[in-house]
Structure formats: C-alpha cells, structure tokens
Amino acid sequence: MIRAKLWLRCAVVHDPVTPLVVQPAVIGWEAKQRQVDLTIERTFNGEELLSRMKGWVTVEPSKVIEVIKEFGILKVLDDKELVIEMEEPQTFNNLQKALNDAFGTEVDIELIQKHSYRQ
C-alpha cells in the first residue's frame, strides 16, 4: 500500500493547501424538557474532511472525491492528516494524471515516503 498527500489550490491565497483535523468535532444535545450532559467527540472521515473544504478551495470537493474514489480511498491518518491510500505505485501515477486532466494545476498529490507514516 502507498499513501499520498492531497493538495488543493486555496481560493483566498492561491497556495496549495491540505485540510487537517486540528480538533475533533464535539457533538452534544439540547433537550426540550431537561438538560442532557452528554457529548460525543469524533474526527471526520476522509470524505467528510475534504467536503468541508467547499468554498475554501478553487475546485468542487465532491468532484475531487469522485476522481479519487476510482483509484483509492481518502483516510484521516492518526485522526489528523488527510491521505489517499492506493495499492500500487502505478495507481498513484494514474490518479495524478486523472486529477491533472480534470483540474489542471488546481489539485495535486504528493507521494508520502514510508518512513513518514506508521503502518
């Protein structure tokens, strides 16, 4: 298995950016007749995190997700970093070409070396 980092063009500063989970979402409840002191803390999955970039990047995240799903899966590694997991090095090359064909220089991927992440 290989992993790649996804870079998208920021709509504001036009630099390549990638989303990170800085703090997990905390979900609670409001009850009509009593106080509910219960919260759930969880991070986003890969597609949820990328979807949250809508309006902040120059491409439509749902379209990027469609292209990526043909070649690999989006994951949030260590509850923080968005990566794309693929089985073969050739798949990385094919995904890179498909992203370039669909989005030009607005979307790019970068191979993550094995020593940069834990299995």
Secondary structure, 3 states (H helix, E strand, C coil): CEEEEEEEEECCCCCEECCECCCCEEEECCCCCCCCCCEEEECCCHHHHHHCCCCCECCCHHHHHHHHHCCCEEEEECCCEEEEEECCHHHHHHHHHHHHHHHHHHEEEEEECHHHCCC
